């Protein structure tokens, strides 16, 4: 037995007609055509019961109906109204309904289609026409189910892609070696915090950090040791920052930068001092440093309250100058430059 024949044998077809002789005739024709599971209902109310429309939506069970063949003219609730009620329930959105009508009246048929019917057959029912329309409706239902499955798969893939893109976006803002924000992220955050500080008229501090004599360290201990040094220093310094608004970024090479919103120069100085100590406490040997026998850092700090006419580049330049002075003054030290906002 082919898969198609087996599938047709297991289709559940609901036949709704108040005339018993019509139900017997159509049921016999459907079963001869291979549709073994025909459920008969003598009224719209019986059909609602089969479909579970007369039970609580959360607790009621719904028969797996694949197709409904329903007479238009029935007592109490006619086929058009029954079709309308069935289609109001989204559980039966994709279940095709074929209407049976004695007269192919355009007005009646339009009402049936408006109610959600897919097709119709006229009385007296022709066997070939009945089976052709049943097969056509079921094929369309199968295609709709396949399409919905594809749509679900595409939705899942789309969500996975969106999640992957978010991960990639986050990764694009992180330094590949140290795992802390990179220069691109630094530029974004500084621009945003500059605007926020200008609106709030609160101080913004920038801390520029350089690992002392890093080239000599690299040359003597090797690039792998240099990479390990950068990672350990980044981890130690970033651990000092407790507020979610503060960030430490790798500015370039052995240089780092910390953005400290709403932080005056004395607060920035305290944070910088803790960072300097955290790197010293790593006790990474550095035999080729004039500053100490272990890895140290030099720090420059600039603080200002942004005003109209100023730019973030001014803050970066001031912090760079402070860093230059710290290095020129013997390294392993902090220089603070509070700027006059006027």
C-alpha positions as CSV (number, residue, x, y, z in Angstrom):
1,X,0.0,0.0,0.0
2,X,1.4,3.4,-1.0
3,X,1.9,6.2,1.4
4,X,-0.8,8.3,-0.3
5,X,-3.3,5.5,-0.1
6,X,-2.5,4.9,3.6
7,X,-2.7,8.6,4.3
8,X,-6.1,8.9,2.6
9,X,-7.4,5.9,4.6
10,X,-6.5,7.7,7.8
11,X,-8.1,11.1,6.9
12,X,-10.9,12.1,9.2
13,X,-13.7,13.6,7.1
14,X,-16.7,15.1,8.9
15,X,-19.9,14.9,6.9
16,X,-22.7,17.2,8.1
17,X,-26.2,16.8,6.6
18,X,-29.6,16.5,8.2
19,X,-30.8,14.1,5.4
20,X,-29.8,10.5,6.4
21,X,-30.0,9.2,2.8
22,X,-27.6,11.9,1.7
23,X,-25.2,11.0,4.5
24,X,-25.4,7.3,3.6
25,X,-24.8,8.0,-0.1
26,X,-21.8,10.4,0.4
27,X,-20.3,8.2,3.0
28,X,-20.4,5.2,0.7
29,X,-18.9,7.1,-2.1
30,X,-16.1,8.5,0.0
31,X,-15.2,5.1,1.5
32,X,-15.1,3.5,-2.0
33,X,-12.7,6.2,-3.0
34,X,-10.4,5.1,-0.1
35,X,-11.5,7.6,2.6
36,X,-12.3,5.0,5.4
37,X,-12.8,7.4,8.3
38,X,-16.0,9.3,7.7
39,X,-17.7,10.8,10.8
40,X,-21.4,11.7,10.3
41,X,-23.3,14.5,12.0
42,X,-27.0,15.1,11.5
43,X,-26.9,18.8,12.4
44,X,-24.6,21.7,13.0
45,X,-24.9,21.2,16.8
46,X,-23.7,17.6,16.4
47,X,-20.8,18.9,14.2
48,X,-19.9,21.4,16.9
49,X,-19.8,18.5,19.4
50,X,-17.5,16.5,17.3
51,X,-15.2,19.4,16.8
52,X,-15.2,20.3,20.5
53,X,-16.7,23.7,20.0
54,X,-19.3,23.0,22.7
55,X,-16.5,22.4,25.3
56,X,-14.2,24.6,27.2
57,X,-11.3,25.5,24.8
58,X,-8.6,24.8,27.4
59,X,-10.0,21.4,28.5
60,X,-12.0,20.1,25.5
61,X,-10.5,17.6,23.0
62,X,-10.7,18.3,19.3
63,X,-11.0,15.5,16.8
64,X,-8.3,15.6,14.2
65,X,-10.6,16.5,11.4
66,X,-9.0,16.9,8.0
67,X,-12.0,18.0,5.9
68,X,-15.6,19.0,6.5
69,X,-18.4,18.4,3.9
70,X,-21.5,20.2,5.0
71,X,-25.0,20.9,3.6
72,X,-26.0,24.5,3.4
73,X,-29.7,24.0,4.1
74,X,-30.2,22.6,7.6
75,X,-32.7,23.2,10.4
76,X,-31.9,25.5,13.4
77,X,-28.3,26.4,12.3
78,X,-27.7,26.4,8.6
79,X,-24.4,25.4,6.9
80,X,-23.3,29.0,6.3
81,X,-23.7,30.0,10.0
82,X,-22.1,26.8,11.1
83,X,-19.1,27.4,8.7
84,X,-18.8,30.9,10.2
85,X,-18.7,29.6,13.8
86,X,-16.2,26.9,12.9
87,X,-13.8,29.3,11.2
88,X,-13.9,31.7,14.1
89,X,-11.9,29.1,16.0
90,X,-8.3,29.3,14.8
91,X,-7.9,25.6,15.5
92,X,-9.8,25.0,12.3
93,X,-8.2,27.8,10.2
94,X,-6.7,25.3,7.8
95,X,-9.5,22.8,7.7
96,X,-11.2,23.0,4.3
97,X,-15.0,23.1,4.2
98,X,-16.9,22.0,1.1
99,X,-20.5,23.1,1.0
100,X,-23.3,21.1,-0.5
101,X,-26.1,23.1,-2.2
102,X,-29.1,22.2,-4.2
103,X,-28.9,25.4,-6.3
104,X,-25.7,27.1,-7.4
105,X,-27.1,30.5,-6.4
106,X,-24.4,33.1,-6.6
107,X,-25.6,35.1,-3.6
108,X,-25.7,32.0,-1.4
109,X,-22.3,30.8,-2.6
110,X,-20.8,34.2,-2.0
111,X,-22.1,34.1,1.6
112,X,-20.6,30.6,2.0
113,X,-17.2,31.7,0.7
114,X,-17.4,34.8,2.9
115,X,-18.0,32.5,5.9
116,X,-14.9,30.6,5.1
117,X,-15.9,27.7,2.8
118,X,-13.3,26.6,0.3
119,X,-15.4,24.9,-2.3
120,X,-18.9,23.6,-3.1
121,X,-20.7,20.7,-4.8
122,X,-24.3,20.7,-6.1
123,X,-27.1,18.2,-5.6
124,X,-27.6,15.6,-6.9
125,X,-24.1,14.8,-5.9
126,X,-22.0,13.4,-8.7
127,X,-19.5,10.9,-7.4
128,X,-16.6,12.0,-9.7
129,X,-17.2,15.6,-8.8
130,X,-17.3,14.9,-5.1
131,X,-14.1,12.8,-5.1
132,X,-12.3,15.4,-7.3
133,X,-13.2,18.3,-5.0
134,X,-12.4,16.3,-1.9
135,X,-9.0,15.4,-3.2
136,X,-8.3,19.0,-4.4
137,X,-9.3,20.4,-1.0
138,X,-7.1,17.9,0.9
139,X,-4.1,18.6,-1.4
140,X,-4.5,22.3,-0.7
141,X,-4.7,21.6,3.0
142,X,-1.5,19.5,2.8
143,X,0.2,22.3,0.9
144,X,-0.9,24.8,3.5
145,X,0.4,22.6,6.3
146,X,3.7,22.2,4.5
147,X,3.9,26.0,4.1
148,X,3.2,26.6,7.7
149,X,5.9,24.1,8.7
150,X,8.3,25.9,6.4
151,X,7.3,29.2,7.9
152,X,7.9,27.8,11.4
153,X,11.3,26.5,10.3
154,X,12.1,29.9,8.8
155,X,11.0,31.6,12.0
156,X,13.3,29.4,14.1
157,X,16.2,29.9,11.7
158,X,15.5,33.7,11.7
159,X,15.5,33.7,15.5
160,X,18.8,31.7,15.5
161,X,20.3,34.1,13.0
162,X,19.2,37.1,15.0
163,X,20.7,35.6,18.1
164,X,23.9,34.8,16.2
165,X,24.0,38.4,14.9
166,X,23.6,39.7,18.4
167,X,26.5,37.6,19.5
168,X,28.6,38.7,16.6
169,X,27.7,42.3,17.3
170,X,28.8,41.9,20.9
171,X,32.0,40.2,19.8
172,X,32.7,43.0,17.3
173,X,32.8,45.4,20.3
174,X,35.3,43.3,22.3
175,X,39.0,43.0,22.0
176,X,40.0,39.5,20.8
177,X,42.9,39.1,23.1
178,X,41.8,40.6,26.5
179,X,38.0,40.2,26.2
180,X,37.4,43.7,27.3
181,X,35.7,46.4,25.1
182,X,37.8,47.4,22.1
183,X,38.6,50.8,20.5
184,X,35.4,50.8,18.5
185,X,33.3,50.3,21.7
186,X,35.4,52.9,23.5
187,X,34.6,55.5,20.8
188,X,30.8,54.7,21.0
189,X,30.7,54.9,24.8
190,X,32.7,58.1,25.0
191,X,30.5,59.8,22.5
192,X,27.4,58.8,24.4
193,X,28.8,59.7,27.8
194,X,30.0,63.0,26.4
195,X,26.4,63.9,25.3
196,X,25.0,62.7,28.6
197,X,27.5,64.7,30.7
198,X,26.8,67.8,28.6
199,X,23.0,67.4,29.3
200,X,23.5,66.7,33.0
201,X,26.4,69.1,33.5
202,X,28.2,66.5,35.5
203,X,32.0,65.7,35.3
204,X,33.3,63.1,33.0
205,X,36.7,61.5,33.6
206,X,39.0,59.7,31.2
207,X,41.9,57.5,32.4
208,X,44.6,56.7,29.9
209,X,46.9,53.8,30.9
210,X,50.1,52.5,29.5
211,X,52.1,49.4,30.5
212,X,55.6,50.6,31.2
213,X,58.3,49.4,28.8
214,X,56.1,46.8,27.3
215,X,58.2,46.6,24.1
216,X,61.2,45.6,26.2
217,X,59.0,43.1,28.0
218,X,57.9,41.6,24.7
219,X,61.4,41.5,23.3
220,X,62.8,39.8,26.4
221,X,60.1,37.4,27.4
222,X,58.4,36.7,24.0
223,X,55.1,37.6,22.5
224,X,53.2,34.8,24.3
225,X,54.3,36.2,27.6
226,X,53.4,39.7,26.4
227,X,49.9,38.5,25.5
228,X,49.5,36.9,28.9
229,X,50.7,40.1,30.5
230,X,48.1,42.1,28.7
231,X,45.3,39.7,29.6
232,X,46.2,39.6,33.3
233,X,46.6,43.4,33.4
234,X,43.2,43.9,31.7
235,X,41.5,41.5,34.1
236,X,43.0,43.1,37.1
237,X,42.2,46.7,36.1
238,X,38.6,45.9,34.9
239,X,38.0,44.3,38.3
240,X,38.4,47.7,40.0
241,X,35.4,49.1,38.1
242,X,32.2,48.4,40.0
243,X,29.6,50.6,38.3
244,X,28.0,49.3,35.1
245,X,28.5,52.7,33.5
246,X,32.3,52.5,33.9
247,X,34.2,50.7,31.2
248,X,37.8,49.8,30.6
249,X,38.8,49.4,26.9
250,X,41.9,48.3,25.1
251,X,42.8,51.6,23.4
252,X,45.6,50.1,21.3
253,X,48.7,47.9,21.8
254,X,49.7,48.1,25.4
255,X,47.5,51.1,26.0
256,X,44.1,51.0,27.9
257,X,41.5,53.7,28.6
258,X,38.8,53.9,31.3
259,X,35.7,56.0,30.9
260,X,34.3,57.2,34.2
261,X,31.0,59.0,33.9
262,X,29.8,61.4,36.7
263,X,33.2,61.1,38.3
264,X,35.3,64.1,39.5
265,X,39.1,64.1,39.4
266,X,39.5,62.9,43.0
267,X,37.3,59.9,42.3
268,X,39.1,59.1,39.1
269,X,42.4,59.4,41.0
270,X,41.3,56.9,43.6
271,X,40.2,54.4,40.9
272,X,43.5,54.9,39.0
273,X,45.5,54.3,42.2
274,X,43.6,51.0,42.7
275,X,44.3,50.0,39.2
276,X,48.0,50.7,39.5
277,X,48.1,48.7,42.7
278,X,46.2,45.8,41.1
279,X,48.8,45.5,38.3
280,X,51.6,45.7,40.8
281,X,50.0,43.0,42.9
282,X,50.2,40.7,39.8
283,X,54.0,40.6,40.5
284,X,54.8,39.9,36.9
285,X,58.6,40.0,36.6
286,X,60.0,42.7,34.3
287,X,63.8,42.7,34.4
288,X,64.1,45.3,31.6
289,X,62.0,48.1,33.2
290,X,63.5,51.3,34.7
291,X,60.4,51.7,36.8
292,X,60.4,48.5,38.8
293,X,61.5,44.9,38.8
294,X,57.9,43.9,37.9
295,X,55.3,45.1,35.5
296,X,53.9,48.6,36.3
297,X,51.6,51.1,34.6
298,X,51.6,54.8,34.0
299,X,48.3,56.7,34.2
300,X,47.1,60.0,32.9
301,X,43.7,61.4,34.0
302,X,41.7,64.3,32.6
303,X,38.3,65.4,34.0
304,X,35.9,68.1,32.7
305,X,32.3,69.1,32.6
306,X,31.5,69.3,28.8
307,X,30.3,72.7,27.6
308,X,29.1,74.0,24.2
309,X,32.1,74.4,21.9
310,X,34.1,71.5,23.5
311,X,34.6,68.1,22.0
312,X,35.5,64.7,23.3
313,X,38.8,64.9,21.5
314,X,39.8,67.6,23.9
315,X,39.3,65.2,26.8
316,X,41.3,62.5,25.0
317,X,44.1,65.0,24.3
318,X,44.3,66.1,27.9
319,X,44.4,62.6,29.2
320,X,47.1,61.7,26.7
321,X,49.1,64.7,27.9
322,X,48.7,63.6,31.5
323,X,49.9,60.1,30.5
324,X,52.9,61.6,28.7
325,X,53.8,63.5,31.8
326,X,53.5,60.4,34.0
327,X,55.8,58.5,31.7
328,X,58.3,61.4,31.4
329,X,58.3,61.7,35.2
330,X,59.7,58.2,35.7
331,X,56.6,56.0,35.0
332,X,54.7,53.9,37.5
333,X,52.8,57.0,38.6
334,X,49.6,58.9,38.1
335,X,49.2,62.5,36.7
336,X,45.8,64.2,37.0
337,X,44.7,67.1,34.9
338,X,41.4,68.6,36.0
339,X,40.4,71.0,33.2
340,X,38.8,74.4,33.7
341,X,35.4,74.1,32.0
342,X,35.2,77.8,31.4
